[in-house]
Amino acid sequence: MAERETGSIAVLIPCYNESLTVGKVVDDFRRELPEADIYVYDNNSSDDTASIAREHGAIVRFESRQGKGNVVRQMMRDIDADYYIMVDGDDTYPADQARELLQPLVDDEADHVVGDRLSNGTYGEENERAGHGFGNNLVRWLIGLLYGVELNDVMTGYRAYNRVFAKTLPVLSPGFEIETELSIHAIDKGWRIAQVPIVYRDRPEGSVSKLNTVSDGIKVLKMIFSLFKDYKPLGFFSILAAIFFVIGLILGIPVIAEFNAIGLVPRFPTAILAVSFCGLAALFLVCGLILDTVVKGHRRDWELQVMATYDMQEERRREARSSL
């Protein structure tokens, strides 16, 4: 894969206190992708992450808003390239598989490529935090249930995507939920997704994970349901409507049976409560229908934005060819 075939490549490395590993990560990617620009975004590190990355040849920039999602949002705004590789700075992902991740993009077979740690079993062998494996499986199951698409690895930090995907990506999450958001965005918007099995290795001795299994896991679950509400409001509110309608039936059927038997409603408060639950169910359903129309309008606007971005990219390519 020569540079003229691939176009420009940016390697994006968000970092927070990764002085132990960032130098090796930068060196590895410079060796495997000598034509790429390598960016290290320092997210308020208290160690020598930035200076070490600079010494190893990376372009170092800073993001003061704490959280990986905030870093990714700024990277997408700042950096212009034809292809992007995003990788953590903890030396857990193999640089020698970077071209494998790029290939589906270069061949125009995918817009978003996922470095899959799970299908070949290396994550389970290397990762010593059992809660992380359980969390990965739970998130995969939920996304499959809600969106009907099966991804092998939803929360991987090793990804590649093209320019149009990057420039039309609305990053909402501030922290480690960003990987889940990227996966759901790619599924919901119908981007072409490729999954490339990668060899995962655990952090080297002395390197400490910034993830908290419980608190960050709760944030990820909240993000899944929040995006489900935002992207598929009819499905979300229909579920709520069904729950409230069933509760209303459970409360109301005995009241109706008593009325048919004796012609009276002795449990009047229960009858009011049943009607209230059924009314709320109808209200939820109406909300879902209205918001579904709004979301479809936003989706049309987004599709036009994607088309405009494709047109801009083609114009850039024509200008680059004419300057040769």
N, C-alpha and C positions, 0 to 999 in steps of 0.2 A: 504494500500500500504506500505509494509515494505521496509526497505532500500535494502535488498538483491534482491528484485524484481525490484526496480526502478534504481539501480545503483547510481552513485554519482550525486548530484544535486548542481548547483551553482546558487545563486540568485545574479543578477547583478543590481546594483543601481547607475546609473550615476547621479552626483549631482553638482549643482552650486548654492551656497548660499541657502541651504535648512536646516539651523540650527533649524528652528522652527519645522520641521516635520521629519527630518531624524531619530531621536531617536525612535519615535513611529513606523516608517516604519520598522526599523531593528527589534525592539521588536516583532512586529506583525508577521514578517516572521520567526523569531526564534521560536515563539510559534507554528506556523502552520507547519513549516518544520524544526523540530529540528535536522534532519540528514543532512541538507544542509549547505554548506559554503556560507556565505553572504559577498559579496564584495561591498564596497562603493568606487567608483572612484570619487575623488574630482577634479573638473575641474577649478582650480584657484579661488576657493571661497575666498571671503574677510571676511567671518564670521567664526564661529566655527563649520562648518559642519563636518570637518574631526575629530576633537577631540571628538565631541559628538557621532559620529558614532562609534569611537573606544571605548568609554566608554560603549556603549551599546552592544559591542561584535562583531562588524563587522570587517572584514579584510579591512583595508583602504589602498588604493593606489592612486597615483596622475597622472594626465595627463595634461601636460602644454599646449598642443595645444588646443586652445579654440574651443568649438563646440561639440555637442552631437555625431555627426558622428565620429569625431576623437576619442572620448572616446570609442564608441562601437568598432571601429576598433582595438584599443589597448586591450580591454577586450577579444576579440576573439583570439588575438595573445597570450595573457598571460595565460588564464585560460583554464584548461583541465577538462572536466566533461562529463558525459554521457547525462545529460539534463541541459538545461539552462532556467532560468526564468529572463526576463528583465523587470524591473518596474521602473517608475519614483520615485524620492524621495520626492514627494510633498504630499503624503498621499491622493491621489485621487483614488487609485485602491485598491480593497479589498484583503488582504492577505488570508482571509479565503476561497477564491476561487482558490488558487494556485494549489491545488491538482486536481481541475477540469481541469485546463489548462495542467497539466502534464499527465493526464490519457490517452488522445489519443496518446501521444508519447510512454508511457509505453506499451500500447496495440498494438503498431506498426500500428496504423491506420492513423497517420499523422507524418509529419516531421516538420511542422511549425504550431503553434497554435496561433490564434488571439483572444485577449480579446475584445470582441465586446461590445462597450458602447452604440451603437445606436439603435439596434433592439428592445430593451426593453424600450426605451424612457428615461432612467435615465440621459443620457448626456444632452438631451434637457431640462429636468427639472432642473438639477443642474447647468449647464454651463450658466453663465450670460453674456458671450461674444457672441453676435449674429453673428458676423463676422466669428467666428470659426465654427459654425454650417453650415453656407453657404459654407465656404471653404471646409469642409469635404464632403458635398454633391457634390460640383463641382469636387473635386478630384476623388470621387467615379464614377461619371458620365464619366469623361475623361478616366479613366482606363478601365471602362466597354466598352467604345466606341473603344478604341485603342487596347485592348487586348482580348475583348470578354469574360471576366470573371467578375462576380459580387461579390465584397467583401462588406460585411455590414459596416465595419469600417477599412478604409485604414490607418488612422493616429493615431491609438491607441498606447500608450506607454507601454501596458501590453501584453507581448508575451512570448511564450515558444517555444523552438526548440531543436532538438537533436544535437548530437556531429557532425555528418557528415554535417548537414546544416551549423553549425557554422564554421567549419574548411574549408569549400569550399565557404564561403561568401566573395565576393569581395566588400568591402565597399568603395565607391567612394565619397559620400557626406560628407562634413565636419560638417554640422550643423543639424538643426531640420528636414531636408529633409530625414533623415535616415529611419524614419518609412515608408515613401512612397517608398524609395528604397528597403527596406526589402519586402514590399508587391509585388512590381513589379518583383523583383528577384525570389520570390517564385512562382509567376504566370508563368513567362517566362521560368523558368527552369523545370517546371512540377513537383515541389514538392507537396506532399500531404498536403493540407491545411485544418485545422479544425477551426471552428469559435465557440467560447464559449461565450454566453451572460454573461456579468458581470454587477454588480451594481456600477455605477460611482458616485462619490461625488465630489463636488467642493472643491477647496482649502480652508483650514481653514482661519479664519480671521487673517490678518496680513501677510499671505503668498502671495507672488507676482509672477505671471506668467512671465517667461522669453520670451515668445512668442510675436512677433509683428505680428498682423494679416496681415498687408499689405506687409511688407518687407519679412517676412518668407513665406507668401503665394505665392509671386512672385518666391521665390527660389524653392518652391515645384513644381510650374507649370513648371519652367525651367527644373527641374530634370525629370519630367514626359516626356517632349518632348525630352530631351537629351537621356534618356534611351530608348525611342521609336526609336530614330535614331540609337542608338548603337545596340539594340537587334533585331529590325525589320527594317533594312535599305531599303529593297525592298518596304515595305509598305510606309515608310516615303518618299522616293524619288519618288515613284509612285504618291503619292498625289501631290508633287511639280510638277512633270511632267504633270499631268492632269490639274493643275491650269494654267501652262504656255501654254499648248497646247490649252486650251479653249480661253485664251487671244489672242493667235496667230490666232485662227479661227475667233474670233470677229473682229480683225483688218483686216484679209485677205479676208474674204468672200466678203465684198463690193468691194474690189479691183478686185477680180476674176470676180464678176458680171459686173463691168465696162468693163473689158477686153473682156468679151464675147459679150457685147453690142456694143462697139465701136472699139474693136481691139487695144486699147491703154491702157497704164497704167499712167494716169495723176497724181495719188498720189504715186509717186515712193518711197518717204521716208516711207510712211505707209506700202508699200509692203515689204521694207527691214526690217522694224520693225516686221512685222508679221512673216517673215521667221526666224528672229532672235529668236523670242519667241518659235517657233516650234523647232528650232535647240536646244535651251536650254532645252526644254522638252525632246528631244531625249537624250541629254547629261545626264540629271538627271536620266532617265530610265536606261541608261547604267551604271551609277554610282551605282544605286541601285542593279542591277544584279551582278556587281563585288563585292560590299561590302556584298551582301547576301551570296556569295560563301565564302568570308573570315569569316563571322560570323559562318557559318556552320562548318568551319574548327576549329574555336575556341570552338564551342559547343562540337565537338567531343573530343577535348583535355580536356575540362572541365569534360565531362562524364567519361573519363579515370581517371581523378583526383579523382572524386567521388568514382569510383570503388576502387582505391588504398586506399582511406580513409576508406572505408568499410572494406577492407582487414586488414588494420592496427587496426581498432577497434575490429575486430574479434580476431586478435592476442592478443590484450590487454586482452580480456575477457578470452581466453584460459590460458594466463599466470596467471590471477587472480584466475581462478578455480584451476589451478595446485598448487598454493601457499596455498590453504586452507587445 
